[in-house]
Amino acid sequence: MENKINAHNSILDLIGNTPLVRLNQITIPFKGNFFAKIEAFNPGHSSKDRIAAYIIEQAEKTGILEPGSTIIETTSGNTGFSIAMVSIIKGYECVLAVSSKSSKDKIDMLRSMGAKVYVCPAHVSADDPRSYYQVAKRLHEEIKGSVYINQYFNALNIMAHYKTTGPEIWEQTNGNITHLIACSGTGGTISGTSRFLKEQNPNIRIIGVDAYGSVLKKFHETGEFDNDEIYPYRIEGLGKNLIPDATDFEVIDEFIKVTDEESAHTAREISCKEGIFVGYTSGAVMQAVRQLSAKGEFTKNSNVVVIFPDHGSRYMSKVYNDQWMSDQGFFDSKNVEEEQAVEYVK
């Protein structure tokens, strides 16, 4: 009798099919039903696993990637981790240009996954030769046989979510979803997911979450790129100082902006109230829900899906670090620092 082992061939087989979980406590004041698509259940702990695997596999099928190739990417951290993970399994070298705004936790994790990391200043224009966009382009020109993923301007970024995240949410909600709320950075997640959902039901409301200091909301509303909108902000993986081709603005009904401070506190609140250890952008999307609820966006029959993009472990030196929060001025009269919950027995 054949001895069968029930095992996956590699960790890449675990990408996708992430759970949809009802939010029970943090949503008590709101009308409607609220559900979180928890992308931290991907093996690389973020939604970026989906695009890393899909784009690399498509590059292999078309012959762009060959044995021994080097993969280069621009990243705020999560995409880099996912690409490094896929590169290990498939045998490619990985070189990443990372924004200095990325948490130390993320940068350390990229290095631990064997990637060569170039940390670039965050608060420079996209066309500055020091920006992580330009550094990645330069490295691609210099490294023979390299392939630049370029998630911001890669249509496959959208297609990865069109083929996976969108159908999963439609099936998990039995087609009863009324709202999708998701953060927008490269725009691939919200665009691909929404494109699929709008094809099933064009009445689903798609709301993108943007940061103050980013150009996306105004561009969506006016078609104008306003350089005066750009200023430094702290949230990673949310908003942009350029207009990514991987954002399909036509499938997004509205953008709403959230602040660094409120998003940070809301991330901590999700962890404490729901037991779901989430990242900074998950706090941002939940803060958007709070603001939309105050505007009367939802009714008792609303079925709202939010995407929680990554895991809180990537923000231990930031959002979940009391000293960092204090240094940013995020502990104030409204958000008083709690008493230390750790006692050391001597």
C-alpha positions as CSV (number, residue, x, y, z in Angstrom):
1,M,0.0,0.0,0.0
2,E,1.4,3.4,-1.0
3,N,2.5,5.5,1.9
4,K,0.9,8.9,1.3
5,I,2.0,12.0,3.1
6,N,-0.5,14.9,3.3
7,A,1.9,17.8,2.9
8,H,2.4,20.9,0.6
9,N,5.2,20.9,-1.8
10,S,6.5,24.3,-0.5
11,I,5.3,27.2,1.5
12,L,4.2,28.9,-1.7
13,D,1.2,26.5,-1.8
14,L,-0.2,28.3,1.3
15,I,-0.6,31.7,-0.5
16,G,-4.2,32.9,-0.7
17,N,-7.5,31.6,0.6
18,T,-7.1,33.8,3.7
19,P,-10.0,33.8,6.2
20,L,-12.8,36.4,6.5
21,V,-13.5,37.1,10.1
22,R,-16.4,39.0,11.7
23,L,-15.4,42.1,13.7
24,N,-17.4,42.1,16.9
25,Q,-16.2,44.6,19.5
26,I,-14.6,47.5,17.7
27,T,-17.6,47.9,15.5
28,I,-20.3,47.9,18.3
29,P,-21.0,51.7,17.7
30,F,-21.6,51.3,14.0
31,K,-24.6,50.2,11.9
32,G,-24.0,47.2,9.7
33,N,-22.0,44.0,9.7
34,F,-18.3,44.2,9.4
35,F,-15.8,41.5,8.3
36,A,-12.0,41.5,8.0
37,K,-10.1,39.8,5.2
38,I,-7.0,38.8,7.2
39,E,-4.0,38.7,4.8
40,A,-1.5,38.0,7.6
41,F,-2.6,34.3,7.2
42,N,-0.5,34.3,4.0
43,P,2.8,32.5,4.7
44,G,4.7,35.8,4.3
45,H,2.2,37.5,6.6
46,S,0.9,40.0,4.1
47,S,-1.3,40.4,1.0
48,K,1.9,41.0,-1.0
49,D,2.6,37.3,-1.2
50,R,-0.1,37.1,-3.8
51,I,1.6,39.6,-6.2
52,A,5.1,38.3,-5.6
53,A,4.2,34.7,-6.5
54,Y,1.9,35.7,-9.4
55,I,4.3,38.2,-11.1
56,I,7.3,35.9,-10.7
57,E,5.4,32.9,-12.1
58,Q,4.2,34.9,-15.1
59,A,7.8,36.1,-15.7
60,E,9.0,32.5,-15.7
61,K,6.2,31.5,-18.1
62,T,7.2,34.2,-20.6
63,G,10.9,33.5,-20.3
64,I,11.8,36.9,-18.7
65,L,13.2,35.1,-15.7
66,E,15.8,32.5,-16.2
67,P,17.9,30.3,-13.8
68,G,20.3,32.6,-11.9
69,S,18.4,35.8,-12.5
70,T,18.4,38.6,-9.9
71,I,15.0,40.0,-9.0
72,I,14.9,43.7,-8.1
73,E,12.1,45.6,-6.5
74,T,11.0,48.9,-4.8
75,T,9.3,48.2,-1.5
76,S,8.1,49.7,1.8
77,G,8.8,46.2,3.2
78,N,6.0,43.7,2.7
79,T,6.4,43.2,-1.1
80,G,10.2,42.8,-0.5
81,F,9.7,40.2,2.1
82,S,7.3,38.3,-0.2
83,I,9.7,38.5,-3.2
84,A,12.6,37.4,-1.0
85,M,10.5,34.4,0.2
86,V,9.5,33.4,-3.3
87,S,13.1,33.9,-4.6
88,I,14.4,31.5,-1.9
89,I,12.0,28.8,-3.1
90,K,12.7,29.4,-6.8
91,G,16.4,30.0,-6.6
92,Y,16.8,33.6,-7.5
93,E,18.9,36.4,-6.0
94,C,16.9,39.3,-4.5
95,V,17.9,42.9,-4.3
96,L,15.5,45.5,-2.7
97,A,15.4,49.3,-2.6
98,V,13.6,50.2,0.6
99,S,12.2,53.4,2.0
100,S,13.8,54.7,5.2
101,K,10.3,55.1,6.5
102,S,10.0,51.3,6.7
103,S,10.2,50.0,10.2
104,K,13.5,48.5,11.5
105,D,11.6,45.3,12.0
106,K,10.8,45.1,8.3
107,I,14.4,45.9,7.2
108,D,15.8,43.3,9.5
109,M,13.4,40.7,8.2
110,L,14.3,41.4,4.6
111,R,18.0,40.9,5.5
112,S,17.2,37.7,7.4
113,M,15.5,36.3,4.2
114,G,18.7,36.7,2.3
115,A,17.9,39.9,0.4
116,K,20.5,42.6,-0.3
117,V,18.8,45.8,1.0
118,Y,19.4,49.4,-0.1
119,V,17.7,51.8,2.4
120,C,16.8,55.1,0.6
121,P,15.6,58.4,2.1
122,A,11.8,58.5,2.3
123,H,11.2,62.2,2.0
124,V,12.6,63.0,-1.5
125,S,10.7,63.3,-4.7
126,A,10.1,60.2,-6.9
127,D,12.5,61.5,-9.6
128,D,15.3,62.2,-7.1
129,P,18.3,59.8,-7.8
130,R,18.3,58.8,-4.1
131,S,14.6,57.8,-4.1
132,Y,13.9,54.1,-3.9
133,Y,12.3,54.2,-7.3
134,Q,15.4,55.6,-9.0
135,V,17.8,53.4,-7.0
136,A,15.9,50.3,-8.1
137,K,16.1,51.4,-11.7
138,R,19.8,52.1,-11.5
139,L,20.4,48.7,-9.9
140,H,18.4,47.0,-12.7
141,E,20.7,48.8,-15.3
142,E,23.8,47.8,-13.4
143,I,23.1,44.1,-12.6
144,K,23.3,41.9,-15.6
145,G,20.4,39.5,-16.0
146,S,18.2,41.3,-13.5
147,V,14.4,41.6,-13.7
148,Y,12.7,44.7,-12.1
149,I,9.3,43.8,-10.8
150,N,8.2,47.5,-10.6
151,Q,4.9,46.8,-8.7
152,Y,3.8,50.5,-9.0
153,F,3.6,50.2,-12.8
154,N,3.0,46.5,-13.3
155,A,-0.5,45.5,-14.5
156,L,0.1,42.0,-13.1
157,N,-0.1,43.6,-9.6
158,I,-3.8,44.2,-10.3
159,M,-4.3,40.9,-12.0
160,A,-3.0,38.9,-9.0
161,H,-5.9,40.2,-6.9
162,Y,-8.4,40.1,-9.7
163,K,-7.7,36.3,-9.9
164,T,-7.6,35.6,-6.2
165,T,-8.6,38.2,-3.6
166,G,-11.7,39.3,-5.4
167,P,-13.2,35.8,-6.1
168,E,-12.4,34.8,-2.5
169,I,-14.3,37.7,-1.0
170,W,-17.2,37.2,-3.4
171,E,-17.5,33.5,-2.4
172,Q,-16.9,34.1,1.3
173,T,-19.8,36.7,1.4
174,N,-22.0,34.6,-0.9
175,G,-22.2,37.7,-3.0
176,N,-23.8,39.8,-0.2
177,I,-21.0,42.3,0.2
178,T,-22.2,45.9,0.0
179,H,-18.9,47.8,0.7
180,L,-15.2,47.1,0.2
181,I,-12.8,49.3,2.1
182,A,-9.1,49.0,1.5
183,C,-5.9,51.0,1.8
184,S,-4.3,52.2,-1.4
185,G,-0.6,52.3,-1.9
186,T,0.5,50.8,-5.3
187,G,-3.3,50.3,-5.7
188,G,-3.0,46.7,-6.8
189,T,-5.0,45.2,-4.0
190,I,-8.0,47.5,-4.1
191,S,-8.0,47.7,-7.9
192,G,-7.8,44.0,-8.7
193,T,-10.2,43.0,-5.9
194,S,-12.7,45.8,-6.9
195,R,-12.5,45.1,-10.6
196,F,-13.7,41.6,-10.0
197,L,-16.3,42.6,-7.4
198,K,-17.7,45.3,-9.7
199,E,-18.1,42.8,-12.5
200,Q,-20.3,40.7,-10.2
201,N,-22.3,43.6,-8.8
202,P,-21.6,47.2,-9.9
203,N,-23.5,48.6,-6.9
204,I,-20.8,47.5,-4.4
205,R,-19.3,50.6,-2.9
206,I,-15.5,50.7,-3.2
207,I,-13.8,53.1,-0.8
208,G,-10.0,53.6,-0.9
209,V,-8.1,54.8,2.1
210,D,-5.4,57.5,1.6
211,A,-3.0,59.3,3.8
212,Y,-2.6,63.0,4.5
213,G,0.5,63.9,2.6
214,S,-0.4,61.7,-0.4
215,V,-1.8,62.7,-3.8
216,L,-4.2,59.9,-4.5
217,K,-7.5,61.3,-3.2
218,K,-7.2,64.6,-5.0
219,F,-6.1,63.0,-8.2
220,H,-9.1,60.7,-8.1
221,E,-11.5,63.6,-7.6
222,T,-9.9,66.1,-10.0
223,G,-7.5,64.2,-12.3
224,E,-4.9,66.7,-11.2
225,F,-1.5,65.8,-9.7
226,D,-1.0,68.4,-7.0
227,N,2.6,68.5,-5.8
228,D,1.4,70.8,-2.9
229,E,-0.5,67.8,-1.4
230,I,2.8,66.1,-0.7
231,Y,4.4,66.2,2.7
232,P,6.0,63.7,5.1
233,Y,3.8,61.2,6.9
234,R,4.4,58.1,8.9
235,I,2.1,55.3,7.7
236,E,4.0,52.7,5.6
237,G,2.4,51.2,2.5
238,L,-0.4,53.8,2.2
239,G,-0.7,56.7,-0.1
240,K,1.8,57.9,-2.7
241,N,3.8,60.9,-4.0
242,L,3.2,59.7,-7.6
243,I,0.3,58.2,-9.5
244,P,0.9,54.4,-9.9
245,D,-0.3,52.7,-13.1
246,A,-1.4,49.8,-10.8
247,T,-4.2,51.9,-9.4
248,D,-7.5,51.6,-11.4
249,F,-9.2,54.8,-10.3
250,E,-12.3,54.0,-12.3
251,V,-13.3,51.1,-10.0
252,I,-12.9,53.1,-6.8
253,D,-16.0,55.2,-5.8
254,E,-14.4,57.4,-3.2
255,F,-11.2,58.0,-1.3
256,I,-11.1,59.0,2.4
257,K,-8.0,60.3,4.2
258,V,-6.8,59.2,7.7
259,T,-4.2,60.6,10.0
260,D,-1.0,58.9,11.2
261,E,-2.0,59.3,14.9
262,E,-5.6,58.0,14.7
263,S,-4.5,55.1,12.5
264,A,-1.8,54.1,15.0
265,H,-4.2,54.1,18.0
266,T,-6.8,52.2,16.0
267,A,-4.3,49.5,15.1
268,R,-3.6,49.0,18.8
269,E,-7.4,49.1,19.5
270,I,-8.0,46.3,17.0
271,S,-5.4,44.1,18.6
272,C,-6.8,44.7,22.1
273,K,-10.5,44.4,21.2
274,E,-10.5,41.8,18.5
275,G,-7.4,39.7,19.4
276,I,-6.2,40.2,15.8
277,F,-2.6,41.5,15.8
278,V,-2.6,43.9,12.9
279,G,-0.2,46.3,11.2
280,Y,-0.4,50.1,10.7
281,T,-2.4,50.1,7.5
282,S,-5.0,47.8,9.2
283,G,-5.5,50.6,11.7
284,A,-5.8,53.1,8.9
285,V,-8.6,51.1,7.2
286,M,-10.5,50.7,10.4
287,Q,-10.1,54.4,11.2
288,A,-11.7,55.0,7.8
289,V,-14.6,52.8,8.8
290,R,-15.1,54.9,11.9
291,Q,-15.1,58.1,9.9
292,L,-17.4,56.7,7.3
293,S,-19.8,55.5,9.9
294,A,-19.9,59.0,11.4
295,K,-20.9,60.3,8.0
296,G,-23.8,57.8,7.8
297,E,-22.3,55.6,5.1
298,F,-23.7,52.4,6.5
299,T,-27.1,51.0,7.3
300,K,-28.1,48.0,9.4
301,N,-28.1,45.9,6.3
302,S,-24.6,46.9,5.1
303,N,-22.1,44.0,4.8
304,V,-18.7,45.7,4.9
305,V,-15.5,43.9,4.1
306,V,-12.2,45.6,5.1
307,I,-8.8,44.2,4.1
308,F,-6.2,43.9,6.9
309,P,-3.0,43.8,4.8
310,D,-0.3,42.6,7.2
311,H,0.7,41.5,10.7
312,G,1.5,43.6,13.7
313,S,4.9,41.9,14.3
314,R,6.3,44.2,11.6
315,Y,5.6,47.3,13.7
316,M,7.0,46.3,17.1
317,S,9.5,49.2,16.9
318,K,6.8,51.7,15.8
319,V,3.0,51.4,16.5
320,Y,3.4,48.9,19.3
321,N,6.4,50.7,20.9
322,D,5.3,53.1,23.6
323,Q,8.5,55.2,23.2
324,W,8.0,55.6,19.5
325,M,4.4,56.6,20.0
326,S,5.4,59.1,22.6
327,D,8.2,60.5,20.4
328,Q,5.6,61.1,17.6
329,G,3.4,63.0,20.1
330,F,0.7,60.3,19.8
331,F,0.2,60.1,23.6
332,D,-1.7,63.2,24.5
333,S,-4.7,64.3,26.6
334,K,-7.0,62.2,24.5
335,N,-4.8,59.2,24.3
336,V,-3.0,59.0,27.6
337,E,-0.2,56.5,27.9
338,E,-1.4,53.5,29.9
339,E,0.3,52.3,33.0
340,Q,3.1,49.9,32.3
341,A,1.5,46.4,32.1
342,V,4.8,44.6,32.8
343,E,6.1,44.0,36.3
344,Y,9.6,42.7,36.9
345,V,10.0,40.3,39.8
346,K,13.3,40.8,41.6
